[in-house]
Amino acid sequence: MSIADIQAYAYLVGTVIAVFVFYNYIVYLYRSEKRGEKDHEKFGKLALDDDITSKPLVDNNPEAKNEKKEK
């Protein structure tokens, strides 16, 4: 087995792993948006609306989360 064969097998294995990881990431994004956990489109708009006075996309205030749960 030459070094070229080892490189070819390593390239093949690396490609398969990359495809597996990226496919699972796409499935994760789709499922989380379907369940309503995250809205990924609003994060995509962040690059267009990045002014310092812009409204935050996610409210990380723990008190606000508690108020929403109580309602």
Buried (B, 14 or more C-beta within 10 A) or exposed (E): EEEEEEEEEEEEEEEEEEEEEEEEEEEEEEEEEEEEEEEEEEEEEEEEEEEEEEEEEEEEEEEEEEEEEEE
